[in-house]
């Protein structure tokens, strides 16, 4: 019988206080350390994507002098 692994083992060193926090999160969620760490990495990546989008939005707002929803309507009406 040949079992194929669908994950990769990664070794991470953490200070004891973070390990205690990780274990508390794991216990409260009723899941594994790996699952908690994977979720945190996914969330971190998503937050980075949202930040990039917000930054782009802020730059675009400055470029077109958008300070309110009325400004957006004005721009759309002018199109």
C-alpha positions as a printed Julia matrix, in Angstrom:
79×3 Matrix{Float64}:
   0.0    0.0     0.0
   1.48   3.36   -1.1
   0.22   6.47    0.69
   0.91   9.81   -0.98
   1.46  12.78    1.31
  -0.53  15.91    0.41
   1.44  18.23    2.69
   5.06  19.2     3.24
   6.65  19.12    6.67
   8.11  22.5     7.69
  10.08  23.02   10.87
   9.58  26.35   12.64
  11.18  27.6    15.85
   9.0   29.8    18.06
   9.56  31.44   21.44
   7.72  29.67   24.27
   5.08  32.42   24.7
   4.06  32.05   21.04
   3.9   28.29   21.38
   1.55  28.72   24.34
  -0.62  31.07   22.25
  -0.57  28.63   19.34
  -1.6   25.77   21.6
  -4.4   27.84   23.13
  -5.67  28.71   19.64
  -5.44  25.06   18.61
  -7.3   23.89   21.68
 -10.07  26.48   21.32
 -10.49  25.68   17.61
 -10.3   21.93   18.19
  -7.76  21.51   15.4
  -4.04  20.97   14.84
  -1.12  23.35   15.1
  -0.6   22.87   11.38
  -4.15  23.93   10.62
  -3.82  27.07   12.76
  -0.49  28.03   11.15
  -1.86  27.39    7.65
  -4.89  29.58    8.39
  -2.67  32.36    9.73
  -0.46  32.27    6.63
  -3.52  32.39    4.35
  -4.94  35.31    6.33
  -1.62  37.17    6.23
  -1.43  36.73    2.44
  -5.03  37.92    2.04
  -4.38  40.99    4.21
  -1.37  41.85    2.02
  -3.56  41.61   -1.1
  -6.23  43.86    0.46
  -3.55  46.38    1.5
  -2.25  46.48   -2.06
  -5.79  47.07   -3.33
  -6.46  49.8    -0.73
  -3.18  51.52   -1.59
  -4.1   51.45   -5.28
  -7.52  52.89   -4.43
  -5.97  55.7    -2.4
  -3.56  56.55   -5.23
  -6.42  56.53   -7.75
  -8.56  58.73   -5.48
  -5.73  61.28   -5.22
  -5.14  61.19   -8.98
  -8.8   61.94   -9.74
  -9.38  64.19   -6.69
 -11.96  61.8    -5.22
 -12.9   62.64   -1.65
 -16.5   61.4    -1.52
 -19.07  59.23   -3.27
 -20.38  62.39   -4.92
 -17.01  62.74   -6.65
 -17.35  59.21   -8.02
 -20.83  60.02   -9.37
 -19.43  63.19  -10.94
 -16.7   61.24  -12.72
 -19.1   58.54  -13.9
 -21.59  61.12  -15.17
 -18.84  62.87  -17.13
 -17.96  59.62  -18.93
